[in-house]
Amino acid sequence: MNKKMADYGSWKSSVIAEKIAAGTITLSQVVIDQKDIYWIEGRPTEGGRNTIVRRDKQGVVTDVIDSSHNARTRVHEYGGGSYVVSDGIIIYSNFLDQRLYRQGKTGKPTPLTSSQSGQRYADAVVNNISNQLICVNEDHSKSSSGDEPVNQIVRLSSVIPSLNGHEVLVSGSDFYSNPRIDSSGTKLCWVQWNHPSMPWDGCELWVGDLTQDGLKSPIKVAGGNNEAVFQPEWSPDDKLFYVSDKSGWWNLYRLDTNLSKKVPEPVFPSQAEYATPMWVFGMKTYGFISAERIICTYTNKGIWSLGVIDFTSNKLTPFNLPYTDYSSINVLGDTAVFKAGSPKLSTAIVSLDVNSGAHSVISNPSSGMVQEEDISVPEIIEFPTENQLTAHGFFYSPKNRLFEGTKNTKPPLLVKIHGGPTGSTNSSLSPGIQYWTTRGFAILDINYGGSTGYGTPYRQRLDGKWGIVDVADCVNGAKHLVVRGDVDQNKLAIDGGSAGGFTTLAALAFSDVFKAGASFFGVTDLEALARDTHKFESRYLHRLIAPYPSQAAIWQDRSPINNIDKISSPVILFQGLEDKVVPPNQAESMVEALKSRGLQVAYIAYQGEQHGFRKAENIKRTLEAELYFYSKIFRFELPEEITSVDIYNFKS
């Protein structure tokens, strides 16, 4: 087929914003119980509601919680670990009232906790021996007086409503996660950490004796201020497994039953990462097939694999599966279920027979949004950056089966920055990226220094240098592609959300490489963030920037709001008006300052949205508005009609 020649950016695409907004259903929190498979679906067409879905052993798929409920907890604001299933009984946190509810396979949900204001719950586990529930509790009842919320591990009945409260088992540290019970119901492990650490900086693994009278004889068995522990689990023979980065890579370790007298033993040491930063509760990268075999996912240079480690042979055997991204690993007998995706396969819930290697797709609600002939498959790139180092990313060339660029022109580049900033991007098929590539944009989806998946030293490059290392890597990534001849140096754009929004604005302030940018609920004033943000991240920047307030000058110097005079490129900002992580006054102050300087700036705010946009109509509007903005700045015609955006100080 002869392709039509048209300006980059102006190609007509079948990947439309409305389809992405309605069809991009997020999948998370996979659980197996009695051969039934459960997962969470986040549905933009239902206002971003999270519902729990079950596929029973007959293959019947149904929603299993009341349609008025939203299975989402606000512990740490980011949530995760919002439900647990045991013997067909679901216990979940409802977003609106943050109460725990008990739901059987039939009947209506029953509240387990009181409607007392300020109590939140997450990351639960059921003790089937005592019919008790153990979980993380976050108490906001005194927050109105200026006190921080109190985090602790609590116990309550999983059968009888505990409307008078809960029993506190562990308290005193700033944060807790991963309470897990051994097979006898007599030992509890958990992870804890304190300000200013984040769980991927340093945390501790503890174990105690679980009795009717509470928790006895707690001991620390691993971790520390400079060792990050992830996902402790009891094996079928009650050895304690976990992931630690003390070698410089997040690798698996185990402790024998006599925990206090044993040295942790590494399990198949390798230069690969078997964990990710614990931004949300309930993250799982491994599970037990038996006492001798473990199924795990691991990453090297941004590509994930799935394999089995056999302890008797000390051998890792990878599966030959068509995926490059895995998460939420759960195992029951010889069956593993997980979330997976690849550059040509949208994220799905997948079931695997661990003996034969046969797999099947359980649910793939976002499939079919991009025709295979239009899919741009990323190139894994490593490019030079500051201090004789290299950085990483995925490069997507423009691709559309019907169009090619006009002669002697090169495509605009959009550098996309993941959030965190301690996080990473992956190679799974993203309709949000293909929206751009099918229109003639090139994309650099970057894993700058500070990202996960490349070892602890790479992750620690950002310590004290947020706004410096990440900006330099974005700039050098764009320059690398210009030098290679892939993109137009006069049409370089950058966008990102949350921490990525900060890097976007910092890149516009501290370099002259990018000609436009888009910030989604991004940080503009670091000091304001320190004063206004939630407990979980309230000391995060002490490590990424400098101690505060003793070194407040560094925070001020690095804040985009204080460097408006250095920004000369047009910017569009998007913001949720109920955002508690990065409050809307951050974006509003930035917009007013840019307007007063006569710079081209646009601002779109959404009622009812928090940190990240979940409603279909707002996802659609955001995609289209960003495209409209670039069409005006880079001077190309749009092939479809899009609602216009008011751009202050713009002259056509």
GIPE-V91121 format. One record per residue. N is the residue number from 1. RES is the residue in one small letter. NEAR is the number of other C-alpha atoms within 10 Angstrom. D_CENTER is the distance of its C-alpha to the mean C-alpha in whole Angstrom. Layout:
# GIPE-V91121
N|RES|NEAR|D_CENTER  N|RES|NEAR|D_CENTER
This chain:
# GIPE-V91121
1|m|5|40  2|n|8|41  3|k|11|38  4|k|13|39  5|m|13|38  6|a|18|36  7|d|19|35  8|y|23|31  9|g|26|29  10|s|20|32  11|w|27|31  12|k|17|31  13|s|22|28  14|s|15|28  15|v|21|24  16|i|21|24  17|a|20|22  18|e|16|23  19|k|16|23  20|i|22|19  21|a|24|19  22|a|18|20  23|g|19|19  24|t|23|16  25|i|22|15  26|t|18|11  27|l|22|12  28|s|23|10  29|q|24|12  30|v|25|15  31|v|23|18  32|i|23|22  33|d|19|25  34|q|12|29  35|k|15|28  36|d|18|26  37|i|23|22  38|y|26|20  39|w|23|16  40|i|23|15  41|e|20|15  42|g|22|14  43|r|21|17  44|p|23|17  45|t|16|21  46|e|15|21  47|g|16|20  48|g|18|16  49|r|21|17  50|n|27|16  51|t|23|18  52|i|26|19  53|v|18|21  54|r|23|23  55|r|19|25  56|d|16|28  57|k|11|30  58|q|8|32  59|g|11|29  60|v|9|29  61|v|16|26  62|t|12|26  63|d|15|24  64|v|18|25  65|i|26|24  66|d|14|26  67|s|11|25  68|s|9|26  69|h|19|23  70|n|23|19  71|a|26|17  72|r|27|15  73|t|27|15  74|r|19|15  75|v|27|15  76|h|21|13  77|e|19|13  78|y|14|9  79|g|20|11  80|g|22|10  81|g|26|13  82|s|29|15  83|y|27|18  84|v|25|20  85|v|22|23  86|s|17|26  87|d|12|29  88|g|15|28  89|i|16|28  90|i|21|24  91|i|27|23  92|y|31|20  93|s|30|19  94|n|25|21  95|f|19|19  96|l|13|22  97|d|17|24  98|q|26|21  99|r|21|24  100|l|29|24  101|y|22|25  102|r|23|27  103|q|20|28  104|g|17|30  105|k|13|30  106|t|10|33  107|g|9|34  108|k|12|32  109|p|19|29  110|t|15|31  111|p|20|29  112|l|23|29  113|t|24|28  114|s|17|30  115|s|14|29  116|q|14|30  117|s|13|28  118|g|16|25  119|q|22|24  120|r|25|20  121|y|30|20  122|a|31|17  123|d|28|16  124|a|28|20  125|v|23|22  126|v|23|26  127|n|21|29  128|n|15|31  129|i|10|34  130|s|11|34  131|n|12|32  132|q|15|30  133|l|19|26  134|i|27|25  135|c|24|21  136|v|27|20  137|n|26|21  138|e|23|21  139|d|18|24  140|h|17|24  141|s|15|28  142|k|13|29  143|s|12|26  144|s|10|29  145|s|7|31  146|g|7|29  147|d|10|28  148|e|18|24  149|p|22|23  150|v|19|24  151|n|25|22  152|q|22|23  153|i|26|24  154|v|22|26  155|r|23|28  156|l|21|29  157|s|18|31  158|s|24|29  159|v|14|32  160|i|14|34  161|p|17|33  162|s|17|32  163|l|13|33  164|n|10|35  165|g|15|31  166|h|17|30  167|e|14|31  168|v|17|29  169|l|17|29  170|v|21|27  171|s|15|27  172|g|11|28  173|s|13|24  174|d|18|22  175|f|25|19  176|y|26|19  177|s|29|17  178|n|27|17  179|p|24|21  180|r|24|23  181|i|24|26  182|d|19|28  183|s|15|31  184|s|11|34  185|g|16|32  186|t|15|33  187|k|19|31  188|l|21|27  189|c|24|25  190|w|22|22  191|v|24|20  192|q|27|20  193|w|23|20  194|n|18|22  195|h|16|21  196|p|19|21  197|s|22|18  198|m|24|15  199|p|25|14  200|w|24|14  201|d|21|17  202|g|21|19  203|c|25|19  204|e|22|22  205|l|24|23  206|w|18|26  207|v|24|28  208|g|20|31  209|d|16|33  210|l|20|32  211|t|12|36  212|q|7|37  213|d|8|38  214|g|14|34  215|l|17|32  216|k|15|35  217|s|8|35  218|p|15|32  219|i|14|31  220|k|17|28  221|v|19|28  222|a|21|25  223|g|22|23  224|g|17|24  225|n|15|23  226|n|14|23  227|e|21|21  228|a|27|18  229|v|30|18  230|f|31|15  231|q|25|16  232|p|24|20  233|e|24|22  234|w|23|25  235|s|20|27  236|p|14|30  237|d|13|32  238|d|17|30  239|k|16|29  240|l|22|26  241|f|23|24  242|y|24|20  243|v|26|19  244|s|27|20  245|d|24|19  246|k|16|23  247|s|14|24  248|g|18|22  249|w|22|20  250|w|31|18  251|n|24|20  252|l|26|22  253|y|21|24  254|r|21|27  255|l|21|29  256|d|16|32  257|t|13|34  258|n|9|36  259|l|17|32  260|s|12|34  261|k|10|37  262|k|12|34  263|v|13|32  264|p|17|29  265|e|13|30  266|p|17|27  267|v|18|26  268|f|14|27  269|p|14|26  270|s|15|24  271|q|15|23  272|a|19|20  273|e|26|16  274|y|26|16  275|a|29|13  276|t|23|9  277|p|20|9  278|m|20|9  279|w|19|6  280|v|17|7  281|f|22|11  282|g|22|12  283|m|23|10  284|k|24|13  285|t|21|14  286|y|29|18  287|g|23|20  288|f|23|24  289|i|23|27  290|s|16|30  291|a|14|31  292|e|15|31  293|r|19|28  294|i|18|24  295|i|24|22  296|c|24|19  297|t|23|17  298|y|25|17  299|t|23|16  300|n|15|18  301|k|18|18  302|g|22|15  303|i|18|16  304|w|23|15  305|s|19|18  306|l|24|20  307|g|19|23  308|v|20|25  309|i|20|26  310|d|19|30  311|f|14|31  312|t|8|35  313|s|9|35  314|n|13|32  315|k|14|30  316|l|17|27  317|t|12|28  318|p|15|25  319|f|17|25  320|n|11|26  321|l|15|23  322|p|13|22  323|y|22|19  324|t|20|17  325|d|23|13  326|y|27|13  327|s|25|11  328|s|22|12  329|i|25|16  330|n|25|19  331|v|22|22  332|l|16|26  333|g|11|29  334|d|13|29  335|t|17|26  336|a|21|22  337|v|27|20  338|f|27|16  339|k|25|14  340|a|27|14  341|g|24|15  342|s|22|17  343|p|19|18  344|k|20|21  345|l|22|19  346|s|21|17  347|t|26|14  348|a|22|16  349|i|24|17  350|v|20|20  351|s|22|22  352|l|19|24  353|d|14|28  354|v|19|27  355|n|9|31  356|s|9|32  357|g|13|28  358|a|12|29  359|h|15|25  360|s|11|25  361|v|14|23  362|i|17|22  363|s|18|20  364|n|19|19  365|p|17|19  366|s|21|18  367|s|17|21  368|g|12|24  369|m|19|22  370|v|25|23  371|q|13|26  372|e|11|26  373|e|10|29  374|d|18|27  375|i|25|24  376|s|25|23  377|v|19|22  378|p|19|20  379|e|13|22  380|i|16|21  381|i|17|22  382|e|18|23  383|f|16|25  384|p|15|27  385|t|21|26  386|e|11|27  387|n|6|29  388|q|6|30  389|l|12|26  390|t|17|24  391|a|24|20  392|h|24|18  393|g|28|17  394|f|21|18  395|f|24|21  396|y|23|21  397|s|23|25  398|p|28|26  399|k|24|27  400|n|22|29  401|r|16|32  402|l|17|34  403|f|22|34  404|e|19|34  405|g|20|35  406|t|13|38  407|k|9|40  408|n|5|40  409|t|11|36  410|k|21|33  411|p|26|29  412|p|23|27  413|l|30|24  414|l|26|21  415|v|24|19  416|k|25|15  417|i|28|13  418|h|23|9  419|g|19|8  420|g|15|8  421|p|25|10  422|t|23|10  423|g|19|7  424|s|22|8  425|t|20|9  426|n|23|11  427|s|24|14  428|s|21|14  429|l|22|16  430|s|23|14  431|p|25|17  432|g|15|16  433|i|20|17  434|q|28|20  435|y|23|21  436|w|26|22  437|t|28|23  438|t|30|25  439|r|27|27  440|g|28|28  441|f|25|25  442|a|30|24  443|i|28|20  444|l|26|19  445|d|25|15  446|i|26|15  447|n|29|14  448|y|30|16  449|g|30|17  450|g|27|15  451|s|29|12  452|t|28|11  453|g|28|14  454|y|24|17  455|g|21|18  456|t|22|18  457|p|13|21  458|y|19|19  459|r|21|16  460|q|18|18  461|r|17|20  462|l|22|18  463|d|16|20  464|g|17|22  465|k|18|22  466|w|23|19  467|g|22|20  468|i|17|22  469|v|20|21  470|d|27|18  471|v|25|21  472|a|20|23  473|d|25|21  474|c|30|20  475|v|21|24  476|n|19|25  477|g|26|23  478|a|28|24  479|k|19|28  480|h|18|27  481|l|19|27  482|v|17|30  483|v|11|32  484|r|9|31  485|g|12|33  486|d|18|30  487|v|24|29  488|d|17|31  489|q|20|31  490|n|15|32  491|k|20|29  492|l|23|26  493|a|26|23  494|i|29|20  495|d|26|17  496|g|22|13  497|g|26|12  498|s|24|12  499|a|24|12  500|g|25|12  501|g|28|15  502|f|30|17  503|t|32|17  504|t|34|18  505|l|31|21  506|a|26|22  507|a|26|22  508|l|28|25  509|a|23|27  510|f|17|27  511|s|14|28  512|d|13|30  513|v|20|28  514|f|25|26  515|k|19|28  516|a|25|26  517|g|26|22  518|a|28|20  519|s|27|18  520|f|26|15  521|f|30|15  522|g|29|16  523|v|30|17  524|t|30|21  525|d|22|23  526|l|23|21  527|e|19|24  528|a|17|24  529|l|19|20  530|a|20|21  531|r|9|24  532|d|16|22  533|t|16|18  534|h|18|17  535|k|20|18  536|f|23|15  537|e|18|15  538|s|18|18  539|r|20|19  540|y|18|16  541|l|22|18  542|h|20|21  543|r|19|20  544|l|19|19  545|i|21|22  546|a|20|25  547|p|17|26  548|y|16|26  549|p|12|29  550|s|8|31  551|q|12|30  552|a|14|29  553|a|12|31  554|i|17|28  555|w|21|25  556|q|16|28  557|d|12|28  558|r|23|25  559|s|21|24  560|p|26|24  561|i|24|26  562|n|17|29  563|n|17|29  564|i|18|30  565|d|13|33  566|k|14|31  567|i|21|29  568|s|19|31  569|s|18|29  570|p|24|28  571|v|29|25  572|i|24|23  573|l|25|21  574|f|25|19  575|q|30|18  576|g|23|18  577|l|18|21  578|e|15|19  579|d|19|17  580|k|14|17  581|v|24|14  582|v|27|16  583|p|23|19  584|p|22|21  585|n|17|24  586|q|20|22  587|a|26|22  588|e|17|25  589|s|13|27  590|m|21|26  591|v|21|27  592|e|12|30  593|a|17|31  594|l|22|30  595|k|15|33  596|s|10|35  597|r|13|35  598|g|12|36  599|l|21|33  600|q|21|31  601|v|25|28  602|a|23|27  603|y|21|25  604|i|18|24  605|a|18|22  606|y|15|22  607|q|11|23  608|g|13|21  609|e|18|17  610|q|20|15  611|h|22|12  612|g|16|11  613|f|21|14  614|r|23|14  615|k|21|18  616|a|23|19  617|e|16|22  618|n|21|20  619|i|20|17  620|k|17|21  621|r|18|22  622|t|21|20  623|l|18|20  624|e|20|23  625|a|22|24  626|e|20|22  627|l|18|24  628|y|19|27  629|f|23|27  630|y|22|27  631|s|15|30  632|k|16|32  633|i|18|31  634|f|16|31  635|r|13|34  636|f|14|34  637|e|15|35  638|l|17|32  639|p|12|33  640|e|11|32  641|e|8|33  642|i|12|30  643|t|10|30  644|s|10|31  645|v|17|29  646|d|15|31  647|i|18|31  648|y|18|33  649|n|16|36  650|f|14|35  651|k|7|38  652|s|6|39
